Each structure stands twice: as C-alpha cells, then as structure tokens.
Amino acid sequence: MRIAKSKVWYASAAAAALLGTAGIGGARAYKTVTVVDHGHRQTLHGWGSSTVGQFLNAHDVSLPEGVRLSPGPDTPVTDGMTVEVIHPKTVTLLDGPRRSALETFAGTVGEFLQEQRVRLGPDDRVDLAPDTPLADGMTVHVQRVQRRVSVKQQTISFQTIRQRTDSLYEGQQKVLTHGVEGLLEETTTDTYVDGHRAGQTVERRVVRQPVNEVILVGTKPRPFTLSARGVGSLVIRRSLTVVATAYAAGGRTSSGQPAAPGVVAVDPRVIPLGTKLYIPGVGVVTAADTGGSVRGNRIDICVGSEAQAERWGVRTITVYEIE
C-alpha cells in the first residue's frame, strides 16, 4: 500500500535548529525517516526514541496485512534511516496434479520449497534450479515421477541335433546330451509423470542359456543270419558287392602269413585286414593280404593253382562280412 503524502510530517529547519539548541539529547533528537514501498519513497520527520513500528504508527502510516519491514518494526529509529516495505510474492506451486497460489517471502526456489515443506522423491524433478531467484507471479513445477516395474520370465527352446555314428546299428538312437530349456527375464519399467504415463523401457536378460539336445543316430548295418552249406548258420554284419579275381597260392601275404586258400587280398580302406568274409562257392576266408591292383571294391582270392585262378577269371559277386 502506498503511503499518502498527507501523512508526511514536515518541520522547518529553523524549528529543528531551535529545538536542537534547546538541549534536546540525541535520544530525543529530531529524525528523518524514508519509507520505500514498491519503489515509491516517502519522507517522514518527527521526534522520539521510538522503534520503527511506533514511529510509523505515530505518523498514521497504515500497512497492508502480511507485509514485512526492513529493518524490522522493533528496530530503534535512527536519523536518516530508510525503511523498506516488503510485500510477499505470489507464487503458483504445481505439485504434481495439485495447483496452489501461495504468498511467500522466500528468496529462491529452494527456500520456497523448503518453506512449503515439499519433499522430493528419488525420481521427482523440479523445473527450476534450487538457486533460481523467486519472482512475483512465478510458477514452480514439481514433477512427481513414479516408476512401475514388472518382471516376467519366458523359456528359450533348445535345438535337437542328430549326429550319425557307426557305433550304433541302423535304426538305433541314443541321447548323448539331454536338452535343457533356457530362461529369459524381461523387465518392463513404466514411467509416470504427474500421474500420466510418460515412457516405457524394456530390458531383456538371459538368465540361463539353453542346452541343445544331441541324439546319436546309428549307421552301422544290422547283422543278420545266413545259412551256408558246409559252414552252418553265419551272423552277417554287412554285405558288399565287389569285383573278384583269383591268384595262385605261394609265398607270403603282406601281413606275413602264408598265401594259401582261405586268404583274400583286399583294400584295407574298404575291408579292414583281419575281417572274416563269407564268399558263396568259396567259403569263409580272411582278409589278410593286399595288392597293387586291389583298390576300392575289389578282392583277389587265393586259390590252390594257376589253373583254378584262370578258371575263376573276373567276377562281380556279393561277399558277406561275418562275426
């Protein structure tokens, strides 16, 4: 409220000098006080040893309710003093969805929030820095931030891998490694500002890696039984079609044993040395020799004479690997 000029007391300089020479002490000296209100300056003159409040009251200076004086009303009056009338600032506080118009003497945003006992959560935000000077008409926005976290898990399927092996017969299977499902954890964080959803983040983390299942699949031919004249029942491991020639007995085989009927020369990459074979019309023989011309699916049968070898000639036959 502005102070009316009619409230200002004036006294002549001569009166002031006369009273001063009359022996009035400093405590009761004539004083000049300047009152500043919203930049408007008023000068008051008078006697007394009163306080600022009493001095203004004696001059019928009425002040609006809620204002402050600087210096305060209990401060003793001194000559030449300037008294400032401080009006509260009107500040709008947006605290989340709540809006309040408040009067305050706080100097900064931080002081204002402390004065209003505004407590901030770990994720809450204020749109102005705490040291921002507070001004009349300013709006301070406290954003209330909430984070809602949900966690869910889902399985990760394992793969089934089939490996061929000759350690098992055809049609046989064996689980080498049992499959184990993996586990994926998905964390979803929804962010709400002043009650409204403002964003979402999704984080995925593999908690457990899947373990693939490994199954062995047999490729080894299954043995079967064959009845042969003169040798009885034979257990056959596999059959093999070969080109067969013959050579006369004599000397020694590549494995060191005598080259005699009952021995055949083979390619060890196809028929391992030491393998027992049944040749129809010949009988049971042993793969115990090799030859420079015996390559791949070829065998050379040792017979008793050159004549027998010539009679045999070259034939395509089926031989049987037996146990």
SERO-4910 file (N, C-alpha, C, O; in steps of 0.05 Angstrom, whole numbers):
BEGIN
 pado doro    nc1    nc2    nc3   cac1   cac2   cac3    cc1    cc2    cc3    oc1    oc2    oc3
  Met    A     17    -24      0      0      0      0     18     24      0     37     26     15
  Arg    A     11     43    -17     27     67    -19     20     86      4     -4     88     12
  Ile    A     39    100     15     35    118     37     27    145     26     41    156      9
  Ala    A      4    156     36     -5    182     26     13    204     34     24    204     56
  Lys    A     16    223     16     34    246     22     23    262     45     39    276     59
  Ser    A     -3    261     50    -15    276     72     -6    266     99     -8    280    119
  Lys    A      5    242     99     15    230    124     43    239    131     53    233    153
  Val    A     56    252    113     84    260    118     84    286    134     71    306    127
  Trp    A     99    286    156    102    310    173    126    325    164    147    314    158
  Tyr    A    123    351    163    145    368    157    150    387    180    131    396    193
  Ala    A    175    394    184    182    415    204    203    433    192    219    423    176
  Ser    A    203    457    199    222    476    187    250    471    197    254    461    220
  Ala    A    269    477    182    297    474    190    303    492    214    319    485    231
  Ala    A    290    515    214    295    533    237    285    521    263    298    523    284
  Ala    A    260    508    261    250    495    286    268    473    295    273    470    319
  Ala    A    278    458    276    296    436    284    321    447    297    331    436    316
  Ala    A    331    469    286    356    481    298    350    492    325    367    489    344
  Leu    A    327    505    329    320    516    354    317    495    376    327    498    398
  Leu    A    303    474    369    300    452    388    326    439    394    331    431    417
  Gly    A    343    437    374    369    425    379    385    441    399    399    429    415
  Thr    A    383    468    398    399    485    416    386    486    443    397    497    462
  Ala    A    361    476    444    347    477    470    356    454    488    346    451    510
  Gly    A    375    438    478    387    417    495    374    391    493    377    373    510
  Ile    A    358    387    471    346    360    468    368    341    460    383    346    441
  Gly    A    370    319    475    392    300    470    387    283    445    366    285    433
  Gly    A    408    268    438    406    251    414    384    231    416    372    224    396
  Ala    A    377    222    441    356    202    443    330    213    435    312    199    425
  Arg    A    326    240    440    300    252    433    304    270    408    288    289    404
  Ala    A    324    265    392    330    283    370    309    281    348    295    262    346
  Tyr    A    308    302    333    290    303    310    301    285    289    325    286    282
  Lys    A    284    267    278    293    246    259    278    248    233    255    255    231
  Thr    A    293    241    212    282    239    185    283    209    176    305    197    177
  Val    A    260    199    169    259    170    160    246    169    133    225    181    128
  Thr    A    259    154    115    248    150     88    236    122     86    248    102     93
  Val    A    211    122     77    196     96     74    194     90     44    184    107     29
  Val    A    203     67     37    202     59      9    182     36      6    185     15     19
  Asp    A    162     40    -11    141     20    -15    136     17    -45    126     35    -58
  His    A    144     -7    -55    141    -12    -84    155      9   -101    146     17   -122
  Gly    A    179     18    -91    194     39   -105    186     67   -100    200     86   -108
  His    A    163     71    -87    153     98    -81    165    107    -54    163     93    -34
  Arg    A    178    130    -54    192    139    -30    176    162    -16    167    181    -29
  Gln    A    173    159     10    160    180     26    179    186     50    191    169     61
  Thr    A    181    212     56    198    220     78    182    230    101    164    246     99
  Leu    A    188    219    125    174    226    150    194    240    168    217    233    169
  His    A    184    261    183    200    276    202    186    275    229    162    277    231
  Gly    A    202    274    251    190    275    277    209    270    299    233    264    295
  Trp    A    199    273    324    215    269    348    210    241    358    191    227    351
  Gly    A    227    233    376    222    208    390    245    189    390    263    189    372
  Ser    A    244    171    410    264    149    411    250    123    406    260    102    415
  Ser    A    228    124    392    212    100    388    225     80    368    245     86    356
  Thr    A    212     58    366    221     38    347    209     45    319    193     63    317
  Val    A    217     30    299    207     34    272    176     32    271    163     48    259
  Gly    A    166     11    284    137      7    285    122     29    298    102     39    288
  Gln    A    133     38    321    120     60    335    122     86    320    103    101    319
  Phe    A    144     91    307    148    115    291    128    117    269    116    138    264
  Leu    A    124     95    254    105     94    232     77     97    242     60    110    230
  Asn    A     71     84    265     44     86    276     38    114    285     15    123    282
  Ala    A     58    128    296     54    155    305     49    174    281     37    195    285
  His    A     58    166    258     53    182    234     29    172    218     25    179    195
  Asp    A     13    155    231    -11    144    218     -5    130    192    -21    130    173
  Val    A     18    116    191     24    101    167     12     73    171     20     58    188
  Ser    A     -8     67    154    -21     40    156     -9     23    134     -4     31    111
  Leu    A     -4     -1    142      9    -21    124    -10    -44    118    -25    -52    135
  Pro    A     -9    -54     93    -26    -77     87    -19   -102    104      4   -105    112
  Glu    A    -38   -118    109    -33   -142    125    -15   -161    110    -18   -165     86
  Gly    A      4   -172    124     22   -192    112     48   -181    102     65   -197     93
  Val    A     52   -154    102     77   -144     92     98   -145    115     91   -149    138
  Arg    A    123   -141    107    145   -141    126    160   -114    123    160   -101    102
  Leu    A    174   -107    145    190    -83    144    219    -90    146    227   -110    160
  Ser    A    236    -75    133    265    -79    135    278    -52    138    277    -35    120
  Pro    A    291    -46    161    293    -64    184    266    -69    198    246    -55    192
  Gly    A    265    -89    216    240    -97    229    228    -76    246    241    -56    253
  Pro    A    202    -79    254    187    -59    269    199    -55    297    193    -34    309
  Asp    A    214    -73    308    226    -69    335    253    -55    335    265    -52    355
  Thr    A    262    -48    311    288    -35    308    286     -6    317    268      8    308
  Pro    A    304      4    334    303     33    342    307     51    318    322     45    299
  Val    A    292     73    318    294     92    296    319    109    298    327    118    320
  Thr    A    332    112    275    356    130    274    352    150    252    337    146    233
  Asp    A    364    173    255    361    194    236    373    186    209    395    174    208
  Gly    A    358    191    188    368    184    161    362    156    153    370    147    132
  Met    A    347    141    170    341    113    165    323    110    140    306    127    135
  Thr    A    327     89    126    309     81    104    295     55    112    308     35    119
  Val    A    268     56    112    252     32    119    238     22     93    224     37     80
  Glu    A    243     -3     87    231    -14     62    207    -32     70    209    -49     88
  Val    A    185    -27     56    161    -44     60    164    -67     39    164    -63     15
  Ile    A    165    -91     50    169   -115     33    143   -130     31    131   -139     51
  His    A    133   -132      6    108   -147      1    114   -176     -6    134   -181    -19
  Pro    A     97   -194      2    102   -222     -5     98   -226    -35     82   -212    -48
  Lys    A    112   -246    -46    109   -253    -74     86   -273    -76     82   -290    -58
  Thr    A     71   -272    -97     51   -292   -103     63   -312   -123     69   -305   -146
  Val    A     65   -336   -114     78   -357   -130     59   -380   -133     46   -388   -114
  Thr    A     57   -391   -157     40   -414   -162     57   -439   -159     77   -442   -173
  Leu    A     48   -457   -142     62   -483   -138     46   -505   -152     23   -510   -144
  Leu    A     58   -517   -172     46   -541   -185     61   -565   -173     83   -572   -180
  Asp    A     47   -578   -155     59   -602   -142     44   -626   -153     23   -634   -143
  Gly    A     56   -638   -173     42   -660   -187     17   -649   -200     18   -629   -214
  Pro    A     -6   -661   -195    -31   -650   -207    -44   -628   -191    -63   -616   -199
  Arg    A    -33   -621   -167    -44   -601   -150    -33   -574   -156     -8   -571   -159
  Arg    A    -50   -553   -157    -42   -526   -162    -49   -509   -138    -72   -510   -128
  Ser    A    -30   -492   -128    -36   -475   -106    -23   -448   -111      0   -446   -121
  Ala    A    -38   -426   -105    -27   -399   -106    -19   -391    -78    -36   -390    -60
  Leu    A      7   -385    -74     17   -381    -47     32   -355    -45     44   -345    -65
  Glu    A     31   -343    -21     47   -319    -16     71   -326     -1     70   -343     18
  Thr    A     94   -315     -8    119   -323      5    139   -300      5    138   -282    -13
  Phe    A    156   -300     25    179   -282     26    205   -296     18    226   -284     21
  Ala    A    203   -320     10    227   -336      3    243   -322    -19    231   -310    -37
  Gly    A    269   -325    -18    286   -312    -39    291   -329    -63    295   -318    -85
  Thr    A    292   -355    -59    299   -373    -81    279   -396    -82    263   -400    -64
  Val    A    280   -411   -104    262   -434   -108    267   -454    -86    248   -466    -75
  Gly    A    292   -459    -80    298   -479    -59    287   -471    -32    276   -487    -17
  Glu    A    290   -445    -25    279   -436      1    248   -438      1    236   -444     21
  Phe    A    236   -432    -22    207   -434    -24    197   -462    -20    178   -467     -5
  Leu    A    210   -482    -33    202   -510    -29    206   -519     -1    190   -534     10
  Gln    A    228   -510     12    233   -517     40    212   -504     58    202   -517     76
  Glu    A    205   -479     52    184   -466     68    157   -480     66    143   -482     85
  Gln    A    151   -490     42    125   -504     38    127   -534     45    108   -549     42
  Arg    A    150   -542     55    154   -570     64    148   -590     41    136   -610     45
  Val    A    158   -583     18    155   -601     -5    178   -621     -4    201   -614     -6
  Arg    A    171   -646     -2    191   -668     -1    192   -680    -29    172   -687    -41
  Leu    A    217   -684    -38    221   -695    -65    229   -724    -63    246   -732    -47
  Gly    A    216   -741    -79    224   -769    -81    250   -772    -97    259   -753   -109
  Pro    A    261   -797    -98    286   -801   -112    285   -795   -142    305   -788   -154
  Asp    A    261   -797   -154    258   -792   -183    243   -767   -190    240   -760   -213
  Asp    A    234   -752   -169    219   -727   -174    238   -706   -186    262   -706   -181
  Arg    A    225   -687   -201    241   -666   -213    227   -639   -209    203   -637   -207
  Val    A    244   -618   -207    234   -591   -206    244   -576   -231    267   -579   -239
  Asp    A    225   -561   -243    232   -548   -269    252   -525   -266    263   -516   -286
  Leu    A    257   -516   -242    276   -494   -237    298   -503   -218    292   -518   -199
  Ala    A    322   -493   -221    344   -499   -203    338   -487   -175    325   -467   -173
  Pro    A    348   -500   -154    343   -490   -127    352   -462   -122    340   -448   -106
  Asp    A    373   -453   -135    384   -426   -130    372   -405   -148    381   -382   -149
  Thr    A    350   -412   -163    337   -393   -180    323   -372   -163    307   -379   -146
  Pro    A    328   -346   -168    314   -325   -152    284   -327   -156    274   -330   -179
  Leu    A    269   -324   -134    240   -326   -136    228   -298   -143    236   -278   -131
  Ala    A    210   -298   -162    198   -272   -171    168   -274   -168    156   -295   -169
  Asp    A    155   -250   -165    126   -249   -163    114   -259   -189    122   -252   -211
  Gly    A     93   -276   -186     80   -287   -209     92   -312   -221     83   -323   -240
  Met    A    114   -321   -209    128   -344   -219    113   -370   -213     97   -371   -194
  Thr    A    116   -390   -231    105   -417   -227    128   -436   -222    146   -438   -238
  Val    A    126   -451   -201    146   -472   -195    132   -499   -198    112   -505   -185
  His    A    143   -515   -216    130   -541   -223    147   -564   -211    170   -568   -219
  Val    A    135   -578   -192    147   -602   -181    135   -626   -196    111   -632   -192
  Gln    A    150   -640   -212    140   -663   -226    144   -688   -209    167   -696   -202
  Arg    A    122   -701   -204    123   -726   -188    126   -749   -207    109   -755   -224
  Val    A    149   -763   -204    156   -784   -222    154   -811   -208    166   -815   -187
  Gln    A    139   -829   -219    136   -856   -208    145   -876   -229    141   -873   -253
  Arg    A    158   -897   -220    167   -918   -238    155   -945   -228    158   -953   -205
  Arg    A    140   -958   -246    128   -983   -240    142  -1005   -256    144  -1004   -281
  Val    A    153  -1024   -241    170  -1045   -253    155  -1072   -252    145  -1080   -231
  Ser    A    154  -1085   -275    144  -1112   -276    164  -1131   -288    178  -1123   -308
  Val    A    166  -1155   -278    185  -1174   -287    171  -1200   -295    155  -1211   -279
  Lys    A    176  -1210   -318    165  -1236   -326    187  -1253   -339    207  -1242   -350
  Gln    A    184  -1278   -338    204  -1297   -349    191  -1314   -370    167  -1321   -369
  Gln    A    207  -1321   -390    197  -1339   -411    220  -1358   -419    243  -1352   -416
  Thr    A    212  -1382   -428    231  -1402   -435    243  -1398   -463    230  -1387   -480
  Ile    A    267  -1407   -466    281  -1407   -492    284  -1436   -501    296  -1452   -487
  Ser    A    272  -1443   -523    272  -1471   -533    301  -1479   -540    317  -1464   -550
  Phe    A    306  -1505   -535    332  -1516   -544    329  -1529   -571    307  -1536   -579
  Gln    A    351  -1533   -585    351  -1546   -611    358  -1576   -607    373  -1583   -589
  Thr    A    348  -1592   -625    355  -1620   -625    374  -1626   -648    367  -1622   -672
  Ile    A    397  -1635   -642    418  -1641   -662    422  -1671   -664    425  -1685   -644
  Arg    A    421  -1681   -688    424  -1710   -693    452  -1715   -706    459  -1703   -726
  Gln    A    467  -1732   -693    494  -1739   -702    494  -1768   -711    486  -1786   -696
  Arg    A    505  -1773   -735    507  -1801   -745    532  -1814   -733    553  -1802   -730
  Thr    A    529  -1839   -726    551  -1854   -714    549  -1883   -723    528  -1895   -724
  Asp    A    573  -1895   -727    574  -1923   -734    578  -1940   -709    582  -1965   -711
  Ser    A    575  -1928   -686    577  -1943   -661    549  -1955   -654    547  -1971   -636
  Leu    A    529  -1947   -669    502  -1958   -665    492  -1970   -691    500  -1961   -713
  Tyr    A    475  -1990   -689    464  -2002   -713    443  -1984   -725    431  -1966   -711
  Glu    A    438  -1988   -750    417  -1973   -764    391  -1976   -749    383  -1998   -741
  Gly    A    377  -1953   -746    351  -1954   -731    354  -1949   -701    334  -1944   -688
  Gln    A    379  -1951   -691    383  -1945   -663    389  -1916   -658    402  -1903   -675
  Gln    A    380  -1906   -636    386  -1878   -628    393  -1878   -598    384  -1895   -583
  Lys    A    409  -1858   -591    418  -1855   -563    421  -1825   -557    433  -1811   -573
  Val    A    410  -1817   -535    412  -1789   -527    439  -1785   -514    446  -1796   -493
  Leu    A    456  -1768   -527    482  -1762   -517    481  -1740   -497    494  -1741   -476
  Thr    A    465  -1719   -503    462  -1696   -484    432  -1689   -483    420  -1684   -503
  His    A    422  -1689   -459    394  -1681   -455    390  -1651   -459    406  -1635   -448
  Gly    A    369  -1643   -473    364  -1615   -477    353  -1602   -452    337  -1613   -437
  Val    A    361  -1577   -448    351  -1561   -425    342  -1534   -436    357  -1520   -450
  Glu    A    318  -1526   -429    308  -1501   -438    322  -1478   -425    329  -1480   -401
  Gly    A    327  -1456   -439    338  -1432   -428    317  -1415   -415    293  -1421   -416
  Leu    A    325  -1394   -402    307  -1376   -388    313  -1347   -394    336  -1338   -390
  Leu    A    293  -1332   -403    296  -1304   -410    280  -1287   -390    256  -1293   -386
  Glu    A    292  -1267   -379    279  -1249   -360    274  -1222   -373    293  -1210   -383
  Glu    A    250  -1213   -373    242  -1188   -386    232  -1168   -365    213  -1174   -351
  Thr    A    246  -1146   -362    239  -1126   -342    228  -1101   -356    241  -1089   -372
  Thr    A    203  -1095   -350    189  -1072   -362    186  -1050   -341    175  -1055   -320
  Thr    A    195  -1026   -348    193  -1003   -329    176   -982   -343    183   -971   -363
  Asp    A    153   -976   -330    135   -955   -340    139   -930   -323    139   -932   -298
  Thr    A    144   -907   -336    148   -882   -321    124   -865   -323    113   -860   -345
  Tyr    A    115   -855   -300     91   -837   -298    100   -810   -287    114   -809   -267
  Val    A     93   -789   -300     99   -761   -291     72   -748   -285     55   -745   -302
  Asp    A     69   -740   -260     44   -727   -250     20   -744   -257     -1   -734   -264
  Gly    A     23   -771   -254      1   -789   -258     -4   -797   -286    -21   -814   -291
  His    A     11   -786   -305      7   -793   -333     32   -809   -343     55   -803   -337
  Arg    A     26   -830   -358     47   -847   -369     64   -831   -388     54   -819   -407
  Ala    A     90   -831   -383    109   -814   -400    128   -831   -416    141   -820   -434
  Gly    A    131   -856   -410    151   -872   -425    152   -901   -414    142   -907   -393
  Gln    A    166   -917   -430    169   -946   -422    196   -956   -433    204   -950   -455
  Thr    A    210   -971   -416    234   -984   -424    232  -1014   -419    220  -1022   -399
  Val    A    243  -1030   -437    242  -1059   -434    271  -1069   -435    285  -1064   -454
  Glu    A    279  -1085   -415    305  -1096   -414    303  -1126   -413    289  -1137   -397
  Arg    A    317  -1140   -431    316  -1169   -432    344  -1180   -425    365  -1170   -434
  Arg    A    343  -1200   -408    368  -1212   -398    365  -1243   -398    346  -1253   -387
  Val    A    385  -1256   -410    385  -1286   -410    395  -1295   -383    418  -1292   -376
  Val    A    377  -1307   -368    384  -1317   -341    398  -1345   -343    417  -1350   -329
  Arg    A    388  -1361   -362    401  -1387   -366    401  -1394   -396    380  -1393   -409
  Gln    A    425  -1400   -406    428  -1407   -434    416  -1435   -439    419  -1453   -422
  Pro    A    402  -1439   -462    392  -1466   -468    415  -1486   -474    436  -1478   -484
  Val    A    410  -1511   -469    429  -1532   -475    416  -1550   -497    395  -1561   -493
  Asn    A    429  -1551   -520    418  -1567   -542    419  -1597   -536    437  -1607   -523
  Glu    A    398  -1610   -546    397  -1640   -543    412  -1653   -566    407  -1646   -589
  Val    A    429  -1671   -560    445  -1685   -580    437  -1715   -580    438  -1728   -560
  Ile    A    428  -1724   -604    419  -1752   -607    437  -1766   -627    441  -1756   -649
  Leu    A    448  -1789   -619    465  -1805   -637    446  -1823   -653    429  -1836   -642
  Val    A    450  -1823   -680    434  -1840   -698    453  -1860   -711    473  -1854   -723
  Gly    A    446  -1886   -707    463  -1907   -717    464  -1910   -747    443  -1907   -760
  Thr    A    487  -1916   -757    491  -1921   -786    502  -1949   -792    505  -1957   -815
  Lys    A    510  -1963   -770    522  -1989   -774    501  -2009   -783    480  -2012   -770
  Pro    A    506  -2024   -805    487  -2043   -814    481  -2064   -793    499  -2073   -778
  Arg    A    456  -2072   -790    449  -2093   -771    458  -2120   -781    454  -2126   -804
  Pro    A    469  -2137   -763    476  -2164   -772    451  -2181   -776    430  -2177   -764
  Phe    A    454  -2200   -794    432  -2219   -799    444  -2247   -803    468  -2250   -807
  Thr    A    427  -2267   -801    436  -2295   -802    433  -2306   -830    413  -2303   -843
  Leu    A    455  -2320   -839    455  -2333   -865    463  -2362   -862    483  -2368   -849
  Ser    A    447  -2379   -874    454  -2408   -873    469  -2415   -898    460  -2411   -920
  Ala    A    494  -2426   -894    511  -2433   -917    518  -2463   -915    523  -2473   -894
  Arg    A    518  -2475   -938    525  -2504   -939    553  -2508   -930    571  -2495   -940
  Gly    A    557  -2526   -912    583  -2534   -903    593  -2517   -879    612  -2526   -866
  Val    A    581  -2494   -875    591  -2478   -852    568  -2472   -832    573  -2460   -811
  Gly    A    544  -2479   -839    522  -2475   -820    512  -2447   -820    512  -2434   -841
  Ser    A    502  -2438   -797    490  -2411   -795    511  -2390   -789    527  -2393   -771
  Leu    A    511  -2368   -805    530  -2347   -802    516  -2321   -794    494  -2315   -804
  Val    A    528  -2305   -776    517  -2279   -769    531  -2258   -787    555  -2254   -785
  Ile    A    516  -2246   -804    526  -2227   -824    525  -2199   -813    504  -2190   -804
  Arg    A    548  -2185   -814    549  -2157   -806    540  -2139   -829    524  -2120   -825
  Arg    A    550  -2144   -853    543  -2129   -876    549  -2145   -901    564  -2164   -901
  Ser    A    536  -2136   -923    542  -2148   -949    555  -2127   -966    551  -2103   -963
  Leu    A    571  -2136   -986    587  -2118  -1002    590  -2130  -1030    598  -2153  -1033
  Thr    A    583  -2114  -1050    587  -2123  -1078    614  -2115  -1087    622  -2091  -1086
  Val    A    630  -2134  -1097    658  -2129  -1105    664  -2142  -1132    649  -2160  -1141
  Val    A    685  -2133  -1144    697  -2146  -1167    718  -2165  -1157    737  -2156  -1144
  Ala    A    716  -2192  -1163    734  -2212  -1151    751  -2225  -1173    741  -2234  -1194
  Thr    A    777  -2226  -1167    795  -2241  -1184    808  -2262  -1166    802  -2264  -1143
  Ala    A    827  -2279  -1178    839  -2300  -1162    869  -2302  -1169    877  -2295  -1191
  Tyr    A    884  -2311  -1149    913  -2315  -1154    921  -2341  -1140    909  -2350  -1121
  Ala    A    943  -2353  -1151    952  -2379  -1142    967  -2377  -1115    981  -2357  -1110
  Ala    A    964  -2397  -1098    977  -2397  -1072   1007  -2398  -1076   1017  -2408  -1096
  Gly    A   1022  -2389  -1055   1051  -2389  -1055   1062  -2364  -1043   1051  -2342  -1047
  Gly    A   1084  -2367  -1028   1096  -2344  -1016   1081  -2335   -991   1067  -2351   -978
  Arg    A   1084  -2310   -984   1071  -2299   -960   1054  -2275   -967   1059  -2261   -987
  Thr    A   1035  -2270   -950   1018  -2246   -953   1031  -2222   -942   1053  -2223   -930
  Ser    A   1019  -2199   -947   1030  -2173   -936   1030  -2173   -906   1044  -2157   -894
  Ser    A   1013  -2189   -894   1012  -2190   -865   1031  -2210   -853   1033  -2213   -828
  Gly    A   1045  -2226   -871   1066  -2244   -861   1058  -2273   -860   1075  -2290   -855
  Gln    A   1032  -2279   -863   1024  -2307   -861   1026  -2320   -889   1026  -2305   -909
  Pro    A   1026  -2347   -891   1028  -2360   -918   1005  -2353   -935    982  -2352   -926
  Ala    A   1010  -2349   -961    989  -2344   -980    978  -2370   -989    991  -2385  -1005
  Ala    A    954  -2378   -979    943  -2404   -984    913  -2400   -986    902  -2380   -978
  Pro    A    899  -2420   -997    870  -2418   -998    859  -2411   -971    868  -2421   -950
  Gly    A    839  -2394   -971    827  -2384   -945    836  -2356   -940    828  -2344   -920
  Val    A    853  -2345   -957    862  -2317   -954    853  -2301   -978    852  -2311  -1001
  Val    A    846  -2275   -974    839  -2257   -996    855  -2231   -992    861  -2223   -970
  Ala    A    861  -2219  -1015    874  -2193  -1014    852  -2172  -1017    833  -2175  -1033
  Val    A    854  -2151  -1002    833  -2130  -1001    846  -2102  -1001    870  -2099   -997
  Asp    A    829  -2082  -1004    837  -2054   -999    829  -2049   -970    805  -2047   -964
  Pro    A    848  -2045   -952    842  -2041   -924    824  -2017   -918    811  -2016   -897
  Arg    A    823  -1998   -937    805  -1975   -933    776  -1983   -936    758  -1970   -925
  Val    A    771  -2006   -950    743  -2016   -954    738  -2039   -935    717  -2040   -922
  Ile    A    756  -2058   -934    753  -2081   -917    778  -2083   -899    800  -2089   -910
  Pro    A    776  -2078   -874    799  -2079   -856    812  -2106   -856    799  -2127   -858
  Leu    A    839  -2106   -854    853  -2131   -852    844  -2146   -826    839  -2134   -806
  Gly    A    842  -2172   -829    833  -2188   -806    803  -2194   -807    793  -2210   -791
  Thr    A    789  -2181   -826    760  -2185   -828    754  -2213   -839    767  -2223   -857
  Lys    A    734  -2226   -827    724  -2252   -837    703  -2247   -857    684  -2232   -853
  Leu    A    706  -2260   -881    687  -2258   -902    676  -2285   -910    690  -2306   -908
  Tyr    A    650  -2285   -918    639  -2310   -929    634  -2304   -959    619  -2285   -966
  Ile    A    646  -2321   -976    643  -2318  -1005    628  -2342  -1014    638  -2365  -1012
  Pro    A    604  -2339  -1025    589  -2362  -1035    605  -2378  -1056    616  -2366  -1074
  Gly    A    606  -2404  -1052    621  -2422  -1071    649  -2425  -1063    663  -2443  -1073
  Val    A    659  -2407  -1045    687  -2409  -1036    688  -2417  -1006    704  -2434   -999
  Gly    A    671  -2404   -990    671  -2410   -961    680  -2386   -945    679  -2363   -954
  Val    A    689  -2391   -921    698  -2370   -903    727  -2364   -907    743  -2383   -907
  Val    A    734  -2339   -911    761  -2331   -916    768  -2308   -898    751  -2296   -884
  Thr    A    795  -2301   -898    804  -2279   -881    818  -2258   -898    834  -2265   -915
  Ala    A    811  -2233   -893    825  -2211   -907    852  -2207   -895    855  -2195   -874
  Ala    A    873  -2218   -908    900  -2218   -896    921  -2209   -915    945  -2210   -909
  Asp    A    913  -2201   -940    933  -2193   -960    924  -2168   -974    901  -2161   -973
  Thr    A    943  -2155   -987    937  -2132  -1003    951  -2135  -1030    967  -2154  -1034
  Gly    A    944  -2118  -1049    957  -2120  -1076    956  -2093  -1089    938  -2076  -1084
  Gly    A    975  -2088  -1107    976  -2063  -1121    952  -2057  -1138    944  -2034  -1141
  Ser    A    939  -2078  -1148    915  -2074  -1166    889  -2076  -1150    868  -2073  -1161
  Val    A    892  -2082  -1124    867  -2085  -1108    861  -2058  -1095    872  -2051  -1075
  Arg    A    842  -2044  -1108    835  -2017  -1099    804  -2015  -1098    791  -2024  -1117
  Gly    A    794  -2003  -1078    765  -1999  -1076    751  -2025  -1071    760  -2042  -1056
  Asn    A    728  -2028  -1084    711  -2052  -1081    722  -2075  -1099    708  -2084  -1117
  Arg    A    746  -2083  -1093    758  -2106  -1108    771  -2125  -1087    780  -2116  -1067
  Ile    A    770  -2151  -1093    784  -2170  -1077    799  -2190  -1096    792  -2193  -1119
  Asp    A    820  -2202  -1085    836  -2222  -1100    837  -2247  -1083    848  -2247  -1061
  Ile    A    825  -2269  -1093    821  -2294  -1077    845  -2312  -1082    851  -2318  -1105
  Cys    A    857  -2322  -1060    879  -2341  -1063    867  -2369  -1067    851  -2379  -1051
  Val    A    876  -2382  -1089    866  -2409  -1095    890  -2428  -1097    913  -2419  -1096
  Gly    A    884  -2454  -1101    905  -2474  -1099    925  -2474  -1122    948  -2483  -1119
  Ser    A    917  -2465  -1147    935  -2468  -1170    929  -2446  -1191    909  -2432  -1189
  Glu    A    947  -2444  -1210    944  -2425  -1231    919  -2431  -1248    905  -2414  -1257
  Ala    A    914  -2458  -1251    891  -2467  -1267    865  -2458  -1254    847  -2448  -1268
  Gln    A    864  -2460  -1228    840  -2451  -1214    836  -2421  -1216    814  -2411  -1218
  Ala    A    859  -2408  -1215    857  -2378  -1218    847  -2370  -1245    831  -2352  -1248
  Glu    A    856  -2385  -1266    847  -2378  -1293    818  -2385  -1296    803  -2370  -1309
  Arg    A    809  -2407  -1285    780  -2414  -1287    762  -2394  -1272    740  -2389  -1281
  Trp    A    773  -2382  -1251    756  -2363  -1236    753  -2337  -1253    730  -2327  -1255
  Gly    A    774  -2328  -1265    772  -2305  -1282    766  -2280  -1266    777  -2275  -1244
  Val    A    747  -2264  -1276    739  -2239  -1263    709  -2240  -1259    694  -2244  -1279
  Arg    A    700  -2237  -1235    671  -2239  -1229    662  -2216  -1211    677  -2206  -1194
  Thr    A    637  -2208  -1214    625  -2189  -1196    607  -2206  -1177    588  -2218  -1186
  Ile    A    614  -2206  -1151    600  -2223  -1132    592  -2206  -1107    601  -2184  -1104
  Thr    A    575  -2219  -1090    569  -2207  -1064    583  -2223  -1043    580  -2248  -1042
  Val    A    598  -2210  -1026    612  -2223  -1004    599  -2212   -978    587  -2191   -978
  Tyr    A    602  -2228   -957    589  -2221   -932    610  -2219   -909    626  -2238   -906
  Glu    A    609  -2198   -895    627  -2195   -871    612  -2209   -848    589  -2203   -842
  Ile    A    627  -2227   -835    614  -2243   -814    627  -2238   -788    650  -2229   -786
  Glu    A    613  -2244   -766    624  -2241   -739    642  -2265   -732    653  -2266   -711
***
